[in-house]
Amino acid sequence: MDLSHPLVISVSRRLKAPAAQLFALLRDPRRHVDLDGSGMIRGSDAPLIKGVGDVFVVRMHNDMFGDYEMCSEVVEYVLDRALAWAPRRYDVIDEDPWNHRWGWRLSPFGAQTEVTAYYDCTRLSNEALRTLENGEWGRPILETSLERLKALTLR
């Protein structure tokens, strides 16, 4: 994944926590509600993510769709370093899957970690890109997610 691609929106922060502690939160779908910068995640009962190919379901809500579920397949997994998933609607047949991805990169610096949250839109159709403002729609979500991750590590 090339984080410098113009259709990969990313936000980075250096957090005062070791990468292993941060990764433990990120790989637990039950904690995604605590990290969610969109306000749409309602919860998950999925077990810990263990590798590429794992699938987890997350309950969601937004004003346009109401309650729904997303099924995410893990597409990148490097213990304590990288995690990414490709979400799709789970509760209905999605005639036009967007093929976007949400992900995290961790770079340790002693007791601190450079954390990059990203939203990959490189596989989206032109129509989806227009709807999501070339991915910029995701930037405030990423920023809020990083702030939430930081707050969880301070507890």
C-alpha positions in Angstrom: 0.0 0.0 0.0 1.4 3.3 -1.1 0.3 5.8 1.5 1.5 8.7 -0.7 -1.1 7.9 -3.5 -3.5 10.8 -3.8 -6.5 8.5 -3.3 -5.1 7.2 0.0 -6.1 9.6 2.7 -3.9 9.2 5.8 -3.4 10.9 9.1 -0.4 10.3 11.5 0.3 11.0 15.1 3.1 9.9 17.5 1.5 8.3 20.5 3.1 7.6 23.9 2.4 3.9 23.8 4.2 0.8 22.6 3.1 -0.6 19.2 2.1 -3.9 20.8 -0.4 -2.1 23.2 -1.9 -0.1 20.3 -2.1 -3.2 18.0 -3.9 -5.1 20.7 -6.7 -2.5 20.6 -6.8 -2.3 16.8 -7.0 -6.1 16.2 -10.1 -6.4 18.5 -13.3 -5.7 16.5 -15.2 -5.4 19.9 -13.0 -2.3 20.6 -13.7 -0.7 17.2 -16.8 1.1 18.6 -14.4 2.8 21.0 -12.1 3.9 18.2 -14.7 4.8 15.6 -14.4 8.4 14.4 -17.5 8.2 12.3 -20.0 7.6 15.1 -21.6 4.8 13.0 -20.2 1.7 14.6 -22.6 0.2 17.2 -20.6 -2.9 18.1 -19.2 -6.3 17.2 -19.1 -9.7 18.8 -16.2 -10.9 16.6 -13.1 -12.5 18.0 -9.6 -11.1 17.8 -8.2 -10.7 14.3 -5.4 -13.2 13.8 -4.4 -12.7 10.2 -5.1 -12.0 6.5 -8.4 -13.6 5.4 -10.1 -13.3 8.8 -13.6 -11.8 8.5 -15.5 -9.8 11.1 -19.0 -8.3 11.2 -19.7 -4.9 12.7 -23.1 -3.5 13.5 -23.6 0.0 12.1 -26.1 2.9 11.9 -26.4 6.0 9.9 -29.3 8.3 9.1 -29.4 7.3 5.4 -29.3 3.5 5.9 -30.6 3.1 9.4 -29.2 -0.1 11.1 -27.1 -2.3 9.0 -24.1 -4.6 9.2 -20.7 -4.5 7.5 -18.6 -7.6 6.9 -14.9 -6.8 6.7 -12.2 -9.1 5.3 -8.7 -8.5 6.7 -6.4 -7.8 3.7 -3.2 -6.8 5.6 -1.9 -8.1 8.9 1.6 -7.7 10.3 1.7 -8.2 14.0 2.2 -4.9 15.9 2.9 -3.1 12.5 0.0 -3.1 10.0 -3.7 -4.0 9.8 -6.2 -3.3 7.1 -9.6 -4.5 6.1 -12.0 -4.3 3.1 -15.6 -3.7 4.3 -18.8 -4.7 2.5 -22.4 -4.7 3.3 -23.3 -8.0 5.1 -27.0 -7.7 5.5 -27.9 -7.1 1.8 -26.4 -8.0 -1.5 -24.2 -5.1 -2.5 -24.7 -4.5 -6.2 -21.9 -1.9 -6.3 -19.2 -2.7 -3.8 -16.9 0.2 -3.4 -13.8 -1.9 -2.6 -12.4 0.7 -0.2 -10.2 -0.2 2.7 -9.5 1.1 6.2 -6.1 0.5 7.7 -3.5 1.2 10.3 0.3 1.4 10.2 2.5 1.4 13.3 6.1 2.4 13.5 7.7 2.0 17.0 10.1 4.6 18.4 11.1 3.3 21.8 8.1 3.7 24.1 6.3 5.8 21.5 4.7 4.7 18.2 4.1 6.7 15.0 0.5 5.7 14.1 -1.0 6.2 10.7 -4.6 5.7 10.0 -5.6 5.5 6.4 -8.6 5.3 4.0 -7.7 3.7 0.7 -10.0 4.8 -2.2 -7.8 3.5 -5.1 -10.3 0.8 -6.1 -13.4 3.0 -6.1 -15.4 3.9 -9.2 -15.5 7.5 -10.4 -19.1 7.8 -9.0 -18.0 6.6 -5.6 -15.0 8.9 -5.6 -17.4 11.8 -6.3 -19.6 10.8 -3.5 -16.7 10.4 -1.1 -14.9 13.6 -2.2 -11.9 11.6 -3.5 -11.6 10.1 0.0 -11.4 13.4 1.8 -14.8 12.4 3.4 -12.7 10.0 5.6 -10.1 12.5 6.8 -12.1 13.8 9.9 -13.0 10.2 10.7 -9.3 9.2 10.7 -8.4 12.2 12.8 -11.1 11.4 15.4 -10.1 7.8 15.5 -6.5 8.7 16.2 -7.6 11.0 19.1 -9.8 8.2 20.5 -6.9 5.7 20.2 -4.7 8.2 22.1 -7.3 8.6 24.8 -7.6 4.9 25.3 -3.8 4.5 25.8 -3.8 7.2 28.5 -6.3 5.3 30.7 
